[in-house]
């Protein structure tokens, strides 16, 4: 038990003493799921932790598109927060949060699936682009 606490102290000290002011990927996972969940999954299901890290780092993007592109999609008029947080935010609020260096995609009701996902945002020439599960799982093999 004492070894586990020592590990956690060293682990968190290393993460929090980063020179970079950005929130680390691990901190984003912990802030959403909690330390106990993270510790358990890190031991029992490391692949899930690796998937979440890949999703946060490279699996969620907002991209500019040319006017008229993706008109076949029904545009999102608001963004749903995760079931844990509940509620919605406006497209403008979402864009502002995305542009923040500490953006955490886990806070929203989006998650990778078998296929690439594309969502058009209402009123602007931007899309949400979410990589496929297979792409994200293969990032760790590179």
C-alpha positions, -999 to +999 in steps of 0.1 A: +000+000+000+028+024+008+046+016-024+014+026-043+012+059-026+048+066-033+043+058-069+013+082-071+033+110-055+062+106-079+037+101-108+018+133-101+049+153-092+064+144-126+032+154-144+026+186-125+061+199-127+061+200-164+076+232-178+047+234-202+016+251-187-007+229-208-027+202-190-012+168-198-032+141-215-031+120-184-044+149-163-073+154-188-082+117-184-080+119-146-099+152-144-128+135-163-128+100-149-110+104-115-077+091-101-091+058-088-106+049-122-074+059-140-053+037-116-075+007-120-077+010-158-040+017-161-034-017-145-063-037-159-069-022-193-039-002-205-052-003-240-082+018-230-058+044-215-037+044-246-069+048-267-080+078-246-046+094-249-046+089-287-081+104-289-072+134-269-039+141-287-047+132-323-083+119-327-104+150-323-101+180-346-121+210-358-112+218-394-121+247-417-139+236-449-148+255-480-182+271-482-208+246-492-188+215-484-206+189-463-240+206-470-255+171-471-250+169-433-275+182-409-255+209-390-252+208-352-268+238-337-254+232-302-229+208-287-239+182-261-218+179-230-209+144-217-236+126-198-215+132-167-217+170-172-250+172-189-264+201-209-253+218-241-232+247-251-234+270-282-213+264-313-194+297-305-187+286-269-174+252-282-151+269-307-137+291-280-131+261-257-115+242-285-091+270-291-080+269-255-047+250-251-063+228-224-092+216-245-105+182-234-127+163-259-138+139-232-161+166-219-184+163-249-207+136-262-183+126-290-162+095-291-144+075-318-163+046-335-155+021-362-157+047-389-144+083-392-171+107-380-177+142-395-201+167-380-209+201-396-212+231-373-241+254-380-235+289-392-197+285-399-175+267-424-161+242-399-165+205-391-157+183-362-135+154-374-131+123-353-107+096-363-117+059-363-110+035-335-087+014-357-066+045-366-063+055-330-054+020-318-027+017-345-010+050-334+006+031-305+021+006-329+040+032-348 
